[in-house]
Amino acid sequence: MISKSQIKLIKSLNQKKFRFIHRLFFAEGVKTINELLLSNFKLNHLYSSTLDFNVSDDLLTIISANELHKISALKNPNKALAIFEMPKEQHLDFERLIVALDNIRDPGNLGTIIRLCDWFGVKDLICSNETVDCYNPKVVQATMGSIARVNIVYKDLKSILKDQNSLSFGGFMDGDNIYEMDLPKKGILVLGNEANGIQHDVESLIATRVAIPRFGDVQETESLNVANAASILLSEFRRRY
């Protein structure tokens, strides 16, 4: 049985303020939780309506489906919810390809980009301080466990780009055709806000502008979703090596 204080704590973790006060976040679903249990993330407590987990008894509370509904952020809860400690940020390795996000606001987009980084072997993801919190429950859910395999840091992008300017690439509508470019093994690929793209003060610090060409006859499509664009750009960076 879950206590009122435990319910209060879990519900508070829906808000960024309390996630950072407690240095805790939660994940839902058997697959995602098992992915995180296999990582370096430290389990705080697991609440489950099933025994499909290999954790010690002191870290496990068996709850009913009704109790799971009370604490879940999902319309249709998936058997379990686990609280984990936030990991410490690791150092960035600028000798590898890095993705940087400028003011990404949609949790689903961020979660998908984290999965893409995992898929394409990008170990470091830099988020601007305005980007949605990667421990937002919707982001964690969208990563499907990939959040455990990508080092995510929140930094001032302008400071980073000033130091690494010569190896920076930005996704723009009017950039050079990505399919016709020689791309390096390392560098920083910057992707911008869903509605407004890369901010002007960040744009001025990017060395190379890249674009995904449109092939349609009419060419009236305004833009690609940022996560879709990320998948194409990362594929082009990776397929050459």
C-alpha positions, 0 to 999 in steps of 0.5 A: 500500500502506498502512503499519502506522503509518498503520493504527495512526493510523486505528484510533486515531481510533475513540476520541475521545481520539486524535481530539482529540490529533491533531485528525483524524477520518475519513469513509467512502464515496465520496459522503460523502468527496466532500461533504467534499472540496467543503467547507472541511474540509482533507484529511489523506489519502485511502485508496481502492480506486478512482480516483473522486476528484480529489485530488493524488497526495501525498494519495492512497494506492490500497489493496486491498479487503482493506486497506480492511477492516483500517482501516474501521469499517464491516462492509461498507466502501465503496471509500474512507476519508479522514482530515480535519482538524477545523475550528475552531469558528465564532462563533454567530449568535443572530440566526438559529434555533439547535438545542441538544442536551442530552446526546444519546448515540446517534451515529445520532440526532446524525448525523440531527439534523445532517442535519436542521439542514442540510435546514432551513437551521440553520447553528449546532448547540450540543451540551452537553459530555455529547453524543456527539462529532460526529466519532465515525465513526458520527455522521459516517457518519449525516450523509452529508456534512451535517457540513461545512455545519453549525457544531457547537460544544460549550458549557455549555448553562446559560451559553448559556441564561442569556444568551439565555433569552427566546428559548429553546424546549424540547421537552417532553411537556407543552408548548404545542401547537407547531401552535397557536403563533406562532414567531419566526425566531430563537431556540434550540430545545433537545432533550433526552436520548433516555431522560430528556429535558432535564435539570432544571437546563437545563429551568429556564432555558428560556422556552417549552415546546413539544410535539408533540401525540399524535393516536392514540385510545389515546395510549399511545406514550411519546415520539417518537425525538429525531431524529423530534421534531427534524424536526417541530419544525424544520418548524414553525419554518420553514414560517411564513417 
